[in-house]
Amino acid sequence: MSCTDVPQLLSQIAALAVRAHDRTEFRSGTLALLQTLIPFDVAFFQSGASTAGPEPVTWGLPPLTERLLARKADTIWSELAGIRAAALGAGGVVEASGLISTDSELGRMWRSERPVNHLCVGALEEGRTALVMGRASEPFVRRELELLRLSLAVLGLGDRRASEVQEALGARLTPREQEIFDFVSRGYNNREIASVLGTSPFTVRNQLCRLFRKVGVSGRSELVGLAATATRRARTG
């Protein structure tokens, strides 16, 4: 890890937070960015009941392990409580390999298909969200834990911003709806959007009408206002 890695990573996470349309997209993209500098075999984001998305966002988990995590999410979240507290006491990140009981759901989950012997846990949003990363062979070293610690503030802000946008829109958009929403937010008219997407203004108009109904607004200005309100709340929250 070089001295340029940290600002570059933080900039990439911040840019992802602006682009992401919901928390799932932001968390998945964040794991891809982190993996380039802190190589891990498996990872997942998980939040408490008050802030949870539809399901934990994961990376590299075998199918059985992923099903166990989804099915036992509440229990595993409770088992992570002590580790989250330890992470907060250590500046936000802790090497957690020795903090997990082999008899716990989390311990059994790691042994189900792919052995994971080394774990680190980052606590976001004062412990309301946990980022868990695991490796089979090599322990996480100090510089990797420090890089993750330095990333936590930007991760927390981005996670909140992505959640605010999703909640403001009130619906998960399809990829095409997301494209149209982005162009409308930037001030493109229907003819300009059609030119970029390679379709007709009539088709864009119909897609835009469906998007209005989906998020519960009556027109273009209200749609843009929802996103602007979400962005302001995320920046000042």
MOPESUL-V648652 format. One record per helix or strand. SS is the DSSP state (H for helix, E for strand). FROM is the first residue (numbers start at 1). TO is the last residue. If there is no record, write none. Layout:
ss->SS from->FROM to->TO
ss->SS from->FROM to->TO
This chain:
ss->H from->5 to->19
ss->H from->23 to->37
ss->E from->42 to->47
ss->E from->57 to->59
ss->H from->63 to->71
ss->H from->73 to->79
ss->H from->81 to->89
ss->E from->93 to->95
ss->H from->97 to->99
ss->H from->105 to->111
ss->E from->118 to->124
ss->H from->125 to->127
ss->E from->129 to->135
ss->H from->142 to->169
ss->H from->175 to->185
ss->H from->190 to->197
ss->H from->201 to->215
ss->H from->220 to->236
